[in-house]
Structures are given as structure tokens and as C-alpha cells.
Amino acid sequence: MSGSEKKLSSLALDKLVHEKARLMTLTYLASSDSAEVSFTELRDALGLSAGNLSVQLKNLEDAGYISITKSFKDNKPNTAVSLSVSGHAALEAYLSEMEVILQTVRRQSK
């Protein structure tokens, strides 16, 4: 087994982060200029249905990767989503593992 095969076999991609809608959500939150992003902004920016986004947010919240705050703004319900410290760490770990995969593929294709 080569060194790159050993590295790849030791990867443990976080399946919760790996799912496309959740990865897009975490990435959007991590790259936002705001500490909190509204549900509506997330839904529109990611092109997800309200139902799908709700399910994905619930999964991320249950894992402790995001925080959801419900309040009223101008007498209208407002749901704000923010990335938690553990969510940021999970995204960083996932991206680091993806970098190992990319580097391995790039080395092998040379």
C-alpha cells in the first residue's frame, strides 16, 4: 500500500457535512459577512425549497453545527441561522480531507 493509499483509507468524511444541501448551507454560512443569515436568504441563495431547507437545518442543528434563532422583526416571524464553532470546525475538517483527496488525484494524474 502506497503512502497516498494509506492516507485515503484513513479519511473519515463527515457524512452529515458531505450531503450536498448541508454542505452548501455550511459553506454559505461560513462565507457570509453576517454572523446570522435569515432563512429566506438561505433558501433563495441555495435554491432549496423551504421544506428541504427546514429538514437540512434541523439535521445540522441536532448535530450542533448551527444555531437557529426565532424572533419577530417588524411584527413578522424571522428565523436566523448562524454557524456554531463546532460547525465551523466540522466544515474545516471536511475541507481538509477533501484537499487530501484532490492532492492524491492530482499527483496520480501527472
Secondary structure, 3 states (H helix, E strand, C coil): CCHHHHHHHCCCCCHHHHCHHHHHHHHHHHHCCCCCEEHHHHHHHHCCCHHHHHHHHHHHHHCCCEEEEEEEECCEEEEEEEECHHHHHHHHHHHHHHHHHHHHHHHHCC
